[in-house]
Amino acid sequence: MEIWKFQAAAPRRQHLESRLPREFFRCQTDQSQATYRLTVKKLCNEFPEDMKQYNQKLRLFQNEVRPFQGKYVEALLGEVRYRKLVLNNLAGGEGTIPRDHPRQKKRKAEEELDGSSASRPKIIE
């Protein structure tokens, strides 16, 4: 749990308190000194809440594509597109990336990358 203390006038303390979501932070005004201090405790529960929302959205998506799961759609799209679009394997869905997929193979250091160097993203320091 992380704790921050802010020494500020009432309007500033109230503003800070109003901007922090109550499900993730606890705020308390300390009046023991001449100047009031706002103590903010971070509850560190954002990740479980985010995972809950992610799983809900994933289930909704899976329910939407369920009618497309089947041999007929796979025959129409081809195996790679079917896995990518319907089974959602490349985006972290239930399945896994097939072993023969290019993303499963490590590139050798001396091997050339696809495309020109100008088309690849650059790291700016």
C-alpha positions in Angstrom: 0.0 0.0 0.0 1.4 3.4 -1.0 0.7 6.5 1.1 1.1 10.2 0.0 0.6 13.3 2.1 -0.4 16.6 0.7 -0.2 19.8 2.7 -2.6 22.2 1.1 -5.6 24.6 1.6 -9.1 23.2 1.8 -10.1 23.9 -1.9 -6.9 22.1 -3.2 -7.4 19.1 -0.8 -11.1 18.8 -1.8 -10.2 18.9 -5.5 -7.6 16.2 -5.1 -10.1 14.0 -3.1 -12.8 14.5 -5.7 -10.5 13.4 -8.6 -9.4 10.1 -7.0 -11.7 7.1 -7.5 -12.9 5.8 -4.1 -12.6 2.2 -5.2 -8.8 2.6 -5.6 -7.9 5.3 -3.0 -8.7 6.2 0.6 -8.4 9.9 1.6 -8.3 11.3 5.1 -7.7 14.8 6.3 -5.2 15.1 9.1 -6.0 18.1 11.4 -3.4 17.5 14.1 -1.1 20.3 12.9 -1.7 24.0 12.2 -1.9 23.3 8.4 -4.2 20.5 7.3 -2.8 17.6 5.5 -4.6 15.2 3.1 -3.4 11.6 3.5 -4.0 9.4 0.4 -3.7 5.6 0.6 -3.5 3.7 -2.7 -5.3 0.4 -2.2 -3.4 -1.4 -5.0 -6.5 -3.2 -6.3 -6.6 -1.8 -9.9 -5.2 -5.0 -11.5 -7.9 -7.3 -10.3 -10.6 -4.8 -11.4 -9.0 -4.5 -14.8 -8.8 -8.2 -15.2 -12.4 -8.6 -14.3 -13.4 -6.0 -16.9 -11.1 -7.7 -19.5 -12.6 -11.1 -18.8 -16.1 -9.8 -19.2 -15.3 -8.2 -22.5 -13.5 -11.4 -23.7 -16.6 -13.5 -22.8 -18.8 -11.0 -24.8 -16.5 -11.3 -27.8 -16.4 -15.1 -27.6 -20.2 -15.2 -27.5 -20.3 -13.0 -30.6 -18.0 -15.2 -32.7 -19.3 -18.5 -31.4 -21.8 -18.8 -34.4 -18.8 -18.6 -36.8 -17.0 -21.5 -35.2 -17.3 -24.5 -37.5 -15.9 -26.4 -40.4 -17.8 -24.4 -43.0 -16.4 -21.0 -42.0 -12.9 -22.6 -41.6 -13.1 -23.9 -45.2 -14.2 -20.4 -46.4 -11.5 -18.5 -44.6 -8.6 -21.0 -44.6 -6.9 -22.3 -41.4 -4.7 -19.2 -40.7 -7.5 -16.6 -41.1 -10.0 -18.8 -39.2 -7.6 -19.1 -36.2 -6.9 -15.4 -36.3 -10.4 -14.1 -36.8 -12.7 -16.7 -35.3 -10.7 -18.5 -32.6 -8.8 -15.3 -31.8 -5.5 -17.2 -31.3 -3.2 -14.4 -32.2 -4.7 -11.9 -29.7 -4.4 -14.0 -26.6 -7.7 -15.9 -26.9 -8.3 -19.4 -25.6 -6.2 -21.2 -28.2 -2.5 -20.9 -28.9 -0.5 -19.8 -31.9 0.1 -22.8 -34.2 3.7 -24.1 -34.1 4.2 -23.5 -37.8 3.1 -19.9 -37.6 5.9 -17.3 -38.4 5.6 -15.7 -34.9 6.6 -19.0 -33.3 10.0 -19.1 -35.1 12.9 -17.1 -33.8 14.8 -15.0 -36.4 18.5 -15.7 -36.8 20.7 -12.6 -36.0 22.1 -12.5 -39.5 18.7 -12.9 -41.2 17.3 -9.8 -42.9 14.1 -8.3 -41.7 11.1 -7.8 -44.0 10.8 -4.3 -45.6 13.2 -1.4 -45.6 14.7 0.0 -42.5 12.8 3.3 -43.2 9.4 1.4 -42.8 10.3 0.0 -39.4 9.5 1.9 -36.1 12.4 3.8 -34.6 13.4 4.1 -31.0 13.8 7.8 -30.0 15.9 8.5 -27.0 
